[in-house]
Amino acid sequence: MKEIIFLENELCWSGIVCDGINMPYDKNTSFIIDLCSHKTNNQVNPVLISNKGRYIWCPDGMNLEFDYGIIRISSEGSIFEGIAGNSLKTAFRFVKRNFFMDDNRIPNKELILNPQYNTWIELMYDQSENKILEYAKTLLNNGMPTGVIMIDDNWQEDYGVWQFSAKRFSNPKNMVAELHKLGFKVMLWICPFISPDSFTFRELKKKNYLIKDSDKNIKIVEWWNGYSAVLDFTNPDAAKWFQGNLDYLQSEYNIDGFKFDAGDGEYYSNDDITFRKVTPNEQTELYVEIGEKYDLNEYRACWKSAGRAIVQRLADKHHTWDENGMGAVIPNAIAQSLAGYRFICPDMIGGGEYQSFLNSKEIDEQLFVRYAQCSSMMPMMQFSASPFRLLSDQNAKFCREAALIHKKYGEMIFENIKVCILNFDPVIAPICYYYPDECNSEEKGFMLNFNVLVVPITEKNKFECDIYLPTGKWQDSNGNIFNGGRFIRIETPLDYLPIFFKKQIIR
């Protein structure tokens, strides 16, 4: 066990994305987490960095305990700990160069330039040919830009039977062709589970492609859709079988990519009987390696996969303003970026928890608009619930404007990603990353490189806001010029997203 003491004014960020809402940690933090067996529902990298240049890296996972000014680290493997420079930037660049995987590839540009549209909340388990086409046409009829359509769960015959349901899809090839004609790329939802009452299950059981429990029986796990067997990705033939299904969908139906759901560490255990002995964390890694072969992809649960060319969605958010919903989007996205995961999707706009959208009377229209604005300047933005069904005409218009903001700045965001890759920087960051002498607890928003500051409004009825601008001259999206190094007060009506562009570089 290593024990280190917080330095004066030290702030720390861990690689636990879902805990971003509690970051940065400081000497007043009391917090314990087990990263030896990753059980969170989002990305994790076994790293800790601070604004004083401190870093900790434990490739085999670690237990972290914050105890009011003391950090205790224990790991069954190696612990790499040291100080690289004297800032968050120097610490991040050091661990990025020395510990994170990095192949410098970028997922399909279309995922970044234009919005994504997931069919989940609108259709849930009622995915069908006619309703998907109607969803796409409704978007265009209401002035939304084209982008990527993600067809979510229940397009398939069964879990593991990766064929379009004949009951709901009369001509899936023509459906995909029509979506392409309308200007959309098409992705399909996928998972590593196999329904135990399917013919596929019996086939894969004979081939020894499924994980077994400690009693040598096929392991059946409970997940959000019931009970299923789990593919053993340590078996090269099982991985080849899975990929073969995806390749068939691409060749037969011209599918462009896949949303890889599940794969969470909680569905695996150390006593699993597999083709090759691995940890639950490594099973999660192997699942990611499959999806990396497709340039249109999306993941939610990842272990030590920073630097790969994969889209990483934040875990489902509630339709609330608090730390379970809107309040977590920016801090968790910053944590995700500082953990090395570049290609950030901040969950479905309005929140991905579908129960909130079953009754339109419970929709907070202001929250929906602010969520769309918050997503618009991140690497990706993803709609699911339709603003044109749920919101007033005026508020739906504000959501459309947010989508057009993303399209307007899409090339800039894409170029920023390339620059950050080149410079070993996170794609979004807190102000203190680029301005280490200007850390304060009241700073809001996030930075795209050193010269773009975005300050989405994340509080209800917040129509006036105090914003800290770093040193230099800044111009907002309306053309107003401000001197930085100070707080400014601005009006923030519901149709306004504060974006500031640096006009002067301080040398």
DOVO-473643 format. One record per residue (C-alpha): residue number from 1; x, y, z. Coordinates in steps of 0.05 Angstrom, whole numbers, plus 5000, padded with zeros to 4 digits. Layout:
BEGIN
resi:NUM	c1:X	c2:Y	c3:Z;
...
This chain:
BEGIN
resi:1	c1:5000	c2:5000	c3:5000;
resi:2	c1:5023	c2:5070	c3:4983;
resi:3	c1:5002	c2:5129	c3:5024;
resi:4	c1:5010	c2:5200	c3:5000;
resi:5	c1:4991	c2:5267	c3:5030;
resi:6	c1:4954	c2:5322	c3:4993;
resi:7	c1:4997	c2:5381	c3:4975;
resi:8	c1:4973	c2:5452	c3:4989;
resi:9	c1:4915	c2:5469	c3:4943;
resi:10	c1:4922	c2:5402	c3:4907;
resi:11	c1:4863	c2:5379	c3:4865;
resi:12	c1:4858	c2:5308	c3:4837;
resi:13	c1:4819	c2:5273	c3:4782;
resi:14	c1:4812	c2:5197	c3:4778;
resi:15	c1:4797	c2:5154	c3:4718;
resi:16	c1:4728	c2:5136	c3:4746;
resi:17	c1:4682	c2:5171	c3:4696;
resi:18	c1:4617	c2:5161	c3:4734;
resi:19	c1:4647	c2:5196	c3:4795;
resi:20	c1:4665	c2:5259	c3:4756;
resi:21	c1:4608	c2:5294	c3:4793;
resi:22	c1:4652	c2:5290	c3:4856;
resi:23	c1:4716	c2:5315	c3:4823;
resi:24	c1:4763	c2:5346	c3:4833;
resi:25	c1:4780	c2:5312	c3:4898;
resi:26	c1:4815	c2:5353	c3:4951;
resi:27	c1:4838	c2:5347	c3:5023;
resi:28	c1:4765	c2:5348	c3:5046;
resi:29	c1:4747	c2:5287	c3:5005;
resi:30	c1:4726	c2:5221	c3:5038;
resi:31	c1:4718	c2:5168	c3:4985;
resi:32	c1:4733	c2:5094	c3:4973;
resi:33	c1:4729	c2:5055	c3:4908;
resi:34	c1:4752	c2:4987	c3:4884;
resi:35	c1:4782	c2:4989	c3:4814;
resi:36	c1:4812	c2:4920	c3:4818;
resi:37	c1:4745	c2:4893	c3:4796;
resi:38	c1:4712	c2:4947	c3:4754;
resi:39	c1:4637	c2:4948	c3:4770;
resi:40	c1:4617	c2:5018	c3:4748;
resi:41	c1:4572	c2:5027	c3:4688;
resi:42	c1:4618	c2:5074	c3:4651;
resi:43	c1:4690	c2:5080	c3:4628;
resi:44	c1:4748	c2:5071	c3:4676;
resi:45	c1:4822	c2:5080	c3:4670;
resi:46	c1:4865	c2:5061	c3:4731;
resi:47	c1:4897	c2:5130	c3:4737;
resi:48	c1:4899	c2:5190	c3:4784;
resi:49	c1:4927	c2:5258	c3:4764;
resi:50	c1:4931	c2:5325	c3:4800;
resi:51	c1:4940	c2:5398	c3:4786;
resi:52	c1:5008	c2:5393	c3:4820;
resi:53	c1:5035	c2:5346	c3:4768;
resi:54	c1:5025	c2:5284	c3:4810;
resi:55	c1:5005	c2:5218	c3:4777;
resi:56	c1:4988	c2:5147	c3:4797;
resi:57	c1:4980	c2:5090	c3:4748;
resi:58	c1:4961	c2:5018	c3:4766;
resi:59	c1:4953	c2:4976	c3:4702;
resi:60	c1:4922	c2:4918	c3:4740;
resi:61	c1:4872	c2:4961	c3:4777;
resi:62	c1:4874	c2:4992	c3:4846;
resi:63	c1:4837	c2:5007	c3:4909;
resi:64	c1:4834	c2:5082	c3:4924;
resi:65	c1:4818	c2:5112	c3:4991;
resi:66	c1:4813	c2:5187	c3:5002;
resi:67	c1:4815	c2:5203	c3:5076;
resi:68	c1:4813	c2:5278	c3:5088;
resi:69	c1:4881	c2:5296	c3:5061;
resi:70	c1:4910	c2:5226	c3:5055;
resi:71	c1:4907	c2:5182	c3:4993;
resi:72	c1:4918	c2:5107	c3:5003;
resi:73	c1:4931	c2:5064	c3:4941;
resi:74	c1:4935	c2:4989	c3:4940;
resi:75	c1:4941	c2:4942	c3:4881;
resi:76	c1:4957	c2:4869	c3:4868;
resi:77	c1:5001	c2:4893	c3:4811;
resi:78	c1:5050	c2:4949	c3:4799;
resi:79	c1:5039	c2:5020	c3:4825;
resi:80	c1:5072	c2:5075	c3:4784;
resi:81	c1:5072	c2:5139	c3:4823;
resi:82	c1:5110	c2:5204	c3:4814;
resi:83	c1:5109	c2:5278	c3:4797;
resi:84	c1:5113	c2:5301	c3:4725;
resi:85	c1:5120	c2:5377	c3:4723;
resi:86	c1:5075	c2:5420	c3:4765;
resi:87	c1:5007	c2:5423	c3:4731;
resi:88	c1:4948	c2:5382	c3:4709;
resi:89	c1:4972	c2:5389	c3:4637;
resi:90	c1:5042	c2:5361	c3:4652;
resi:91	c1:5013	c2:5303	c3:4692;
resi:92	c1:4962	c2:5286	c3:4637;
resi:93	c1:5013	c2:5290	c3:4581;
resi:94	c1:5061	c2:5245	c3:4619;
resi:95	c1:5011	c2:5190	c3:4633;
resi:96	c1:4983	c2:5196	c3:4562;
resi:97	c1:5052	c2:5186	c3:4532;
resi:98	c1:5075	c2:5132	c3:4579;
resi:99	c1:5015	c2:5091	c3:4601;
resi:100	c1:4954	c2:5101	c3:4557;
resi:101	c1:4944	c2:5063	c3:4493;
resi:102	c1:4945	c2:5110	c3:4433;
resi:103	c1:4936	c2:5092	c3:4360;
resi:104	c1:4917	c2:5163	c3:4339;
resi:105	c1:4857	c2:5139	c3:4299;
resi:106	c1:4790	c2:5175	c3:4299;
resi:107	c1:4721	c2:5142	c3:4292;
resi:108	c1:4680	c2:5159	c3:4230;
resi:109	c1:4678	c2:5234	c3:4221;
resi:110	c1:4603	c2:5233	c3:4212;
resi:111	c1:4594	c2:5217	c3:4286;
resi:112	c1:4626	c2:5283	c3:4303;
resi:113	c1:4604	c2:5331	c3:4248;
resi:114	c1:4529	c2:5319	c3:4254;
resi:115	c1:4480	c2:5298	c3:4309;
resi:116	c1:4464	c2:5226	c3:4325;
resi:117	c1:4393	c2:5201	c3:4331;
resi:118	c1:4380	c2:5140	c3:4374;
resi:119	c1:4311	c2:5107	c3:4367;
resi:120	c1:4308	c2:5081	c3:4438;
resi:121	c1:4265	c2:5130	c3:4475;
resi:122	c1:4217	c2:5143	c3:4418;
resi:123	c1:4207	c2:5069	c3:4401;
resi:124	c1:4235	c2:5030	c3:4460;
resi:125	c1:4223	c2:4956	c3:4445;
resi:126	c1:4176	c2:4972	c3:4388;
resi:127	c1:4231	c2:4979	c3:4335;
resi:128	c1:4200	c2:4970	c3:4267;
resi:129	c1:4213	c2:4988	c3:4195;
resi:130	c1:4156	c2:5037	c3:4188;
resi:131	c1:4167	c2:5072	c3:4254;
resi:132	c1:4242	c2:5081	c3:4243;
resi:133	c1:4229	c2:5112	c3:4175;
resi:134	c1:4176	c2:5156	c3:4205;
resi:135	c1:4224	c2:5178	c3:4259;
resi:136	c1:4277	c2:5197	c3:4208;
resi:137	c1:4228	c2:5235	c3:4163;
resi:138	c1:4200	c2:5273	c3:4223;
resi:139	c1:4270	c2:5297	c3:4240;
resi:140	c1:4281	c2:5324	c3:4169;
resi:141	c1:4211	c2:5353	c3:4165;
resi:142	c1:4226	c2:5394	c3:4227;
resi:143	c1:4291	c2:5422	c3:4200;
resi:144	c1:4341	c2:5377	c3:4237;
resi:145	c1:4407	c2:5361	c3:4203;
resi:146	c1:4420	c2:5291	c3:4177;
resi:147	c1:4469	c2:5249	c3:4217;
resi:148	c1:4471	c2:5178	c3:4244;
resi:149	c1:4409	c2:5137	c3:4260;
resi:150	c1:4421	c2:5086	c3:4315;
resi:151	c1:4369	c2:5031	c3:4314;
resi:152	c1:4365	c2:5006	c3:4386;
resi:153	c1:4346	c2:4942	c3:4421;
resi:154	c1:4293	c2:4894	c3:4393;
resi:155	c1:4306	c2:4902	c3:4319;
resi:156	c1:4335	c2:4831	c3:4323;
resi:157	c1:4301	c2:4763	c3:4327;
resi:158	c1:4332	c2:4749	c3:4395;
resi:159	c1:4394	c2:4763	c3:4436;
resi:160	c1:4449	c2:4728	c3:4398;
resi:161	c1:4404	c2:4718	c3:4337;
resi:162	c1:4428	c2:4778	c3:4298;
resi:163	c1:4376	c2:4779	c3:4243;
resi:164	c1:4322	c2:4831	c3:4232;
resi:165	c1:4256	c2:4808	c3:4262;
resi:166	c1:4211	c2:4785	c3:4205;
resi:167	c1:4150	c2:4808	c3:4245;
resi:168	c1:4172	c2:4880	c3:4248;
resi:169	c1:4216	c2:4888	c3:4186;
resi:170	c1:4187	c2:4867	c3:4119;
resi:171	c1:4245	c2:4892	c3:4078;
resi:172	c1:4303	c2:4916	c3:4121;
resi:173	c1:4350	c2:4924	c3:4062;
resi:174	c1:4303	c2:4974	c3:4030;
resi:175	c1:4294	c2:5009	c3:4097;
resi:176	c1:4369	c2:5019	c3:4104;
resi:177	c1:4373	c2:5042	c3:4032;
resi:178	c1:4318	c2:5093	c3:4044;
resi:179	c1:4353	c2:5119	c3:4106;
resi:180	c1:4417	c2:5126	c3:4066;
resi:181	c1:4378	c2:5162	c3:4011;
resi:182	c1:4352	c2:5211	c3:4064;
resi:183	c1:4424	c2:5225	c3:4084;
resi:184	c1:4433	c2:5183	c3:4147;
resi:185	c1:4485	c2:5132	c3:4167;
resi:186	c1:4455	c2:5071	c3:4201;
resi:187	c1:4479	c2:5035	c3:4264;
resi:188	c1:4449	c2:4975	c3:4300;
resi:189	c1:4447	c2:4960	c3:4374;
resi:190	c1:4485	c2:4897	c3:4394;
resi:191	c1:4505	c2:4861	c3:4459;
resi:192	c1:4547	c2:4801	c3:4481;
resi:193	c1:4488	c2:4761	c3:4509;
resi:194	c1:4455	c2:4698	c3:4482;
resi:195	c1:4383	c2:4680	c3:4499;
resi:196	c1:4384	c2:4612	c3:4533;
resi:197	c1:4321	c2:4587	c3:4498;
resi:198	c1:4346	c2:4599	c3:4428;
resi:199	c1:4374	c2:4552	c3:4376;
resi:200	c1:4436	c2:4596	c3:4375;
resi:201	c1:4448	c2:4581	c3:4449;
resi:202	c1:4447	c2:4506	c3:4436;
resi:203	c1:4495	c2:4515	c3:4378;
resi:204	c1:4544	c2:4558	c3:4416;
resi:205	c1:4541	c2:4513	c3:4477;
resi:206	c1:4564	c2:4454	c3:4434;
resi:207	c1:4621	c2:4496	c3:4407;
resi:208	c1:4643	c2:4518	c3:4476;
resi:209	c1:4635	c2:4592	c3:4459;
resi:210	c1:4598	c2:4610	c3:4524;
resi:211	c1:4626	c2:4626	c3:4593;
resi:212	c1:4616	c2:4573	c3:4646;
resi:213	c1:4609	c2:4582	c3:4721;
resi:214	c1:4653	c2:4550	c3:4774;
resi:215	c1:4609	c2:4488	c3:4772;
resi:216	c1:4624	c2:4480	c3:4697;
resi:217	c1:4553	c2:4497	c3:4678;
resi:218	c1:4536	c2:4550	c3:4626;
resi:219	c1:4536	c2:4616	c3:4664;
resi:220	c1:4469	c2:4652	c3:4662;
resi:221	c1:4471	c2:4725	c3:4684;
resi:222	c1:4415	c2:4772	c3:4702;
resi:223	c1:4416	c2:4838	c3:4664;
resi:224	c1:4366	c2:4893	c3:4650;
resi:225	c1:4329	c2:4851	c3:4598;
resi:226	c1:4325	c2:4785	c3:4635;
resi:227	c1:4372	c2:4725	c3:4638;
resi:228	c1:4424	c2:4707	c3:4585;
resi:229	c1:4487	c2:4668	c3:4572;
resi:230	c1:4550	c2:4708	c3:4557;
resi:231	c1:4598	c2:4700	c3:4499;
resi:232	c1:4669	c2:4682	c3:4517;
resi:233	c1:4712	c2:4732	c3:4479;
resi:234	c1:4776	c2:4697	c3:4503;
resi:235	c1:4758	c2:4643	c3:4453;
resi:236	c1:4782	c2:4668	c3:4385;
resi:237	c1:4729	c2:4626	c3:4350;
resi:238	c1:4674	c2:4657	c3:4392;
resi:239	c1:4700	c2:4727	c3:4376;
resi:240	c1:4704	c2:4707	c3:4303;
resi:241	c1:4632	c2:4681	c3:4305;
resi:242	c1:4607	c2:4747	c3:4335;
resi:243	c1:4645	c2:4789	c3:4286;
resi:244	c1:4621	c2:4746	c3:4229;
resi:245	c1:4549	c2:4764	c3:4248;
resi:246	c1:4566	c2:4838	c3:4245;
resi:247	c1:4603	c2:4831	c3:4180;
resi:248	c1:4542	c2:4795	c3:4150;
resi:249	c1:4497	c2:4853	c3:4172;
resi:250	c1:4543	c2:4901	c3:4137;
resi:251	c1:4549	c2:4862	c3:4073;
resi:252	c1:4476	c2:4840	c3:4068;
resi:253	c1:4441	c2:4904	c3:4091;
resi:254	c1:4495	c2:4958	c3:4083;
resi:255	c1:4495	c2:4973	c3:4158;
resi:256	c1:4547	c2:5026	c3:4174;
resi:257	c1:4564	c2:5009	c3:4246;
resi:258	c1:4542	c2:4984	c3:4314;
resi:259	c1:4524	c2:5007	c3:4384;
resi:260	c1:4559	c2:4958	c3:4430;
resi:261	c1:4519	c2:4956	c3:4494;
resi:262	c1:4532	c2:4919	c3:4559;
resi:263	c1:4600	c2:4886	c3:4567;
resi:264	c1:4602	c2:4914	c3:4638;
resi:265	c1:4651	c2:4882	c3:4686;
resi:266	c1:4594	c2:4862	c3:4733;
resi:267	c1:4572	c2:4808	c3:4684;
resi:268	c1:4638	c2:4771	c3:4692;
resi:269	c1:4674	c2:4743	c3:4753;
resi:270	c1:4743	c2:4718	c3:4771;
resi:271	c1:4718	c2:4646	c3:4778;
resi:272	c1:4688	c2:4643	c3:4708;
resi:273	c1:4712	c2:4584	c3:4667;
resi:274	c1:4735	c2:4610	c3:4600;
resi:275	c1:4778	c2:4590	c3:4541;
resi:276	c1:4834	c2:4633	c3:4568;
resi:277	c1:4838	c2:4655	c3:4640;
resi:278	c1:4826	c2:4730	c3:4646;
resi:279	c1:4798	c2:4780	c3:4695;
resi:280	c1:4729	c2:4811	c3:4687;
resi:281	c1:4763	c2:4876	c3:4667;
resi:282	c1:4799	c2:4840	c3:4611;
resi:283	c1:4734	c2:4811	c3:4584;
resi:284	c1:4709	c2:4883	c3:4578;
resi:285	c1:4773	c2:4900	c3:4540;
resi:286	c1:4763	c2:4842	c3:4492;
resi:287	c1:4693	c2:4866	c3:4476;
resi:288	c1:4720	c2:4934	c3:4459;
resi:289	c1:4771	c2:4903	c3:4412;
resi:290	c1:4714	c2:4875	c3:4371;
resi:291	c1:4680	c2:4942	c3:4361;
resi:292	c1:4744	c2:4978	c3:4345;
resi:293	c1:4743	c2:4944	c3:4277;
resi:294	c1:4682	c2:4986	c3:4257;
resi:295	c1:4692	c2:5060	c3:4249;
resi:296	c1:4620	c2:5075	c3:4269;
resi:297	c1:4615	c2:5048	c3:4339;
resi:298	c1:4592	c2:5066	c3:4409;
resi:299	c1:4608	c2:5039	c3:4478;
resi:300	c1:4585	c2:5055	c3:4548;
resi:301	c1:4627	c2:5009	c3:4593;
resi:302	c1:4703	c2:5007	c3:4580;
resi:303	c1:4764	c2:4987	c3:4619;
resi:304	c1:4833	c2:5015	c3:4604;
resi:305	c1:4814	c2:5031	c3:4532;
resi:306	c1:4833	c2:5104	c3:4528;
resi:307	c1:4865	c2:5121	c3:4463;
resi:308	c1:4825	c2:5072	c3:4422;
resi:309	c1:4783	c2:5097	c3:4364;
resi:310	c1:4717	c2:5084	c3:4399;
resi:311	c1:4659	c2:5128	c3:4418;
resi:312	c1:4647	c2:5130	c3:4493;
resi:313	c1:4577	c2:5149	c3:4516;
resi:314	c1:4564	c2:5173	c3:4586;
resi:315	c1:4519	c2:5127	c3:4626;
resi:316	c1:4444	c2:5138	c3:4623;
resi:317	c1:4424	c2:5203	c3:4658;
resi:318	c1:4359	c2:5217	c3:4693;
resi:319	c1:4313	c2:5272	c3:4668;
resi:320	c1:4332	c2:5316	c3:4727;
resi:321	c1:4377	c2:5375	c3:4742;
resi:322	c1:4414	c2:5341	c3:4799;
resi:323	c1:4477	c2:5298	c3:4802;
resi:324	c1:4439	c2:5239	c3:4772;
resi:325	c1:4420	c2:5279	c3:4711;
resi:326	c1:4440	c2:5344	c3:4679;
resi:327	c1:4485	c2:5364	c3:4737;
resi:328	c1:4532	c2:5306	c3:4722;
resi:329	c1:4541	c2:5316	c3:4647;
resi:330	c1:4598	c2:5366	c3:4647;
resi:331	c1:4639	c2:5340	c3:4706;
resi:332	c1:4632	c2:5268	c3:4682;
resi:333	c1:4651	c2:5288	c3:4611;
resi:334	c1:4712	c2:5325	c3:4638;
resi:335	c1:4731	c2:5263	c3:4680;
resi:336	c1:4721	c2:5220	c3:4618;
resi:337	c1:4767	c2:5265	c3:4577;
resi:338	c1:4820	c2:5269	c3:4632;
resi:339	c1:4818	c2:5193	c3:4636;
resi:340	c1:4841	c2:5193	c3:4564;
resi:341	c1:4774	c2:5176	c3:4531;
resi:342	c1:4770	c2:5227	c3:4474;
resi:343	c1:4707	c2:5212	c3:4434;
resi:344	c1:4654	c2:5234	c3:4483;
resi:345	c1:4580	c2:5227	c3:4475;
resi:346	c1:4544	c2:5260	c3:4534;
resi:347	c1:4485	c2:5211	c3:4534;
resi:348	c1:4417	c2:5222	c3:4500;
resi:349	c1:4392	c2:5293	c3:4504;
resi:350	c1:4344	c2:5301	c3:4563;
resi:351	c1:4372	c2:5238	c3:4595;
resi:352	c1:4373	c2:5165	c3:4573;
resi:353	c1:4328	c2:5138	c3:4628;
resi:354	c1:4266	c2:5123	c3:4586;
resi:355	c1:4215	c2:5120	c3:4643;
resi:356	c1:4217	c2:5196	c3:4648;
resi:357	c1:4190	c2:5203	c3:4577;
resi:358	c1:4130	c2:5157	c3:4583;
resi:359	c1:4087	c2:5214	c3:4609;
resi:360	c1:4096	c2:5279	c3:4572;
resi:361	c1:4068	c2:5318	c3:4631;
resi:362	c1:4131	c2:5302	c3:4669;
resi:363	c1:4178	c2:5332	c3:4617;
resi:364	c1:4218	c2:5392	c3:4640;
resi:365	c1:4223	c2:5430	c3:4575;
resi:366	c1:4275	c2:5478	c3:4601;
resi:367	c1:4319	c2:5419	c3:4621;
resi:368	c1:4312	c2:5388	c3:4552;
resi:369	c1:4334	c2:5453	c3:4518;
resi:370	c1:4393	c2:5464	c3:4564;
resi:371	c1:4415	c2:5392	c3:4555;
resi:372	c1:4414	c2:5401	c3:4479;
resi:373	c1:4456	c2:5464	c3:4486;
resi:374	c1:4505	c2:5429	c3:4532;
resi:375	c1:4515	c2:5372	c3:4482;
resi:376	c1:4521	c2:5417	c3:4422;
resi:377	c1:4594	c2:5436	c3:4433;
resi:378	c1:4618	c2:5369	c3:4458;
resi:379	c1:4651	c2:5320	c3:4410;
resi:380	c1:4583	c2:5289	c3:4397;
resi:381	c1:4510	c2:5302	c3:4411;
resi:382	c1:4456	c2:5250	c3:4411;
resi:383	c1:4381	c2:5258	c3:4408;
resi:384	c1:4332	c2:5203	c3:4424;
resi:385	c1:4268	c2:5232	c3:4452;
resi:386	c1:4238	c2:5276	c3:4399;
resi:387	c1:4234	c2:5350	c3:4418;
resi:388	c1:4178	c2:5357	c3:4367;
resi:389	c1:4134	c2:5308	c3:4404;
resi:390	c1:4149	c2:5330	c3:4475;
resi:391	c1:4163	c2:5405	c3:4473;
resi:392	c1:4127	c2:5468	c3:4454;
resi:393	c1:4141	c2:5494	c3:4384;
resi:394	c1:4186	c2:5548	c3:4413;
resi:395	c1:4228	c2:5501	c3:4456;
resi:396	c1:4232	c2:5449	c3:4400;
resi:397	c1:4260	c2:5507	c3:4357;
resi:398	c1:4314	c2:5520	c3:4410;
resi:399	c1:4334	c2:5446	c3:4406;
resi:400	c1:4338	c2:5450	c3:4331;
resi:401	c1:4382	c2:5512	c3:4339;
resi:402	c1:4428	c2:5472	c3:4386;
resi:403	c1:4434	c2:5418	c3:4333;
resi:404	c1:4452	c2:5471	c3:4282;
resi:405	c1:4505	c2:5499	c3:4329;
resi:406	c1:4537	c2:5430	c3:4330;
resi:407	c1:4535	c2:5426	c3:4255;
resi:408	c1:4563	c2:5497	c3:4249;
resi:409	c1:4622	c2:5482	c3:4293;
resi:410	c1:4629	c2:5409	c3:4274;
resi:411	c1:4692	c2:5419	c3:4232;
resi:412	c1:4723	c2:5462	c3:4287;
resi:413	c1:4708	c2:5408	c3:4339;
resi:414	c1:4737	c2:5355	c3:4293;
resi:415	c1:4800	c2:5395	c3:4280;
resi:416	c1:4807	c2:5408	c3:4355;
resi:417	c1:4805	c2:5333	c3:4367;
resi:418	c1:4862	c2:5323	c3:4318;
resi:419	c1:4903	c2:5378	c3:4351;
resi:420	c1:4891	c2:5348	c3:4420;
resi:421	c1:4914	c2:5280	c3:4395;
resi:422	c1:4977	c2:5311	c3:4367;
resi:423	c1:4992	c2:5350	c3:4431;
resi:424	c1:4972	c2:5294	c3:4479;
resi:425	c1:4917	c2:5337	c3:4509;
resi:426	c1:4845	c2:5319	c3:4530;
resi:427	c1:4791	c2:5339	c3:4480;
resi:428	c1:4754	c2:5378	c3:4534;
resi:429	c1:4783	c2:5403	c3:4598;
resi:430	c1:4771	c2:5448	c3:4659;
resi:431	c1:4799	c2:5518	c3:4656;
resi:432	c1:4856	c2:5500	c3:4703;
resi:433	c1:4885	c2:5452	c3:4651;
resi:434	c1:4905	c2:5509	c3:4605;
resi:435	c1:4908	c2:5563	c3:4658;
resi:436	c1:4939	c2:5531	c3:4719;
resi:437	c1:4944	c2:5596	c3:4758;
resi:438	c1:4870	c2:5610	c3:4750;
resi:439	c1:4838	c2:5551	c3:4787;
resi:440	c1:4777	c2:5568	c3:4827;
resi:441	c1:4718	c2:5530	c3:4854;
resi:442	c1:4668	c2:5575	c3:4818;
resi:443	c1:4691	c2:5562	c3:4747;
resi:444	c1:4638	c2:5534	c3:4701;
resi:445	c1:4636	c2:5499	c3:4634;
resi:446	c1:4692	c2:5467	c3:4595;
resi:447	c1:4747	c2:5485	c3:4546;
resi:448	c1:4760	c2:5460	c3:4476;
resi:449	c1:4835	c2:5470	c3:4474;
resi:450	c1:4861	c2:5535	c3:4504;
resi:451	c1:4821	c2:5582	c3:4460;
resi:452	c1:4747	c2:5561	c3:4465;
resi:453	c1:4707	c2:5564	c3:4529;
resi:454	c1:4636	c2:5536	c3:4531;
resi:455	c1:4592	c2:5551	c3:4591;
resi:456	c1:4526	c2:5513	c3:4585;
resi:457	c1:4472	c2:5531	c3:4635;
resi:458	c1:4459	c2:5470	c3:4680;
resi:459	c1:4412	c2:5501	c3:4732;
resi:460	c1:4338	c2:5511	c3:4727;
resi:461	c1:4313	c2:5583	c3:4717;
resi:462	c1:4384	c2:5609	c3:4709;
resi:463	c1:4376	c2:5668	c3:4662;
resi:464	c1:4435	c2:5708	c3:4688;
resi:465	c1:4503	c2:5678	c3:4702;
resi:466	c1:4571	c2:5697	c3:4731;
resi:467	c1:4625	c2:5667	c3:4686;
resi:468	c1:4700	c2:5666	c3:4696;
resi:469	c1:4740	c2:5683	c3:4634;
resi:470	c1:4814	c2:5664	c3:4635;
resi:471	c1:4868	c2:5715	c3:4620;
resi:472	c1:4865	c2:5747	c3:4551;
resi:473	c1:4813	c2:5778	c3:4505;
resi:474	c1:4751	c2:5737	c3:4490;
resi:475	c1:4695	c2:5745	c3:4439;
resi:476	c1:4628	c2:5712	c3:4449;
resi:477	c1:4584	c2:5683	c3:4394;
resi:478	c1:4547	c2:5749	c3:4389;
resi:479	c1:4611	c2:5788	c3:4374;
resi:480	c1:4619	c2:5821	c3:4443;
resi:481	c1:4691	c2:5830	c3:4468;
resi:482	c1:4711	c2:5818	c3:4540;
resi:483	c1:4775	c2:5824	c3:4579;
resi:484	c1:4790	c2:5760	c3:4616;
resi:485	c1:4824	c2:5744	c3:4682;
resi:486	c1:4759	c2:5760	c3:4717;
resi:487	c1:4686	c2:5743	c3:4727;
resi:488	c1:4634	c2:5773	c3:4681;
resi:489	c1:4559	c2:5773	c3:4689;
resi:490	c1:4518	c2:5758	c3:4627;
resi:491	c1:4445	c2:5747	c3:4609;
resi:492	c1:4430	c2:5674	c3:4593;
resi:493	c1:4360	c2:5669	c3:4563;
resi:494	c1:4335	c2:5600	c3:4545;
resi:495	c1:4355	c2:5608	c3:4472;
resi:496	c1:4428	c2:5626	c3:4488;
resi:497	c1:4490	c2:5583	c3:4497;
resi:498	c1:4551	c2:5622	c3:4522;
resi:499	c1:4611	c2:5607	c3:4477;
resi:500	c1:4675	c2:5648	c3:4481;
resi:501	c1:4732	c2:5649	c3:4431;
resi:502	c1:4801	c2:5674	c3:4451;
resi:503	c1:4824	c2:5733	c3:4410;
resi:504	c1:4893	c2:5742	c3:4439;
resi:505	c1:4946	c2:5691	c3:4458;
resi:506	c1:4986	c2:5709	c3:4520;
resi:507	c1:5059	c2:5692	c3:4509;
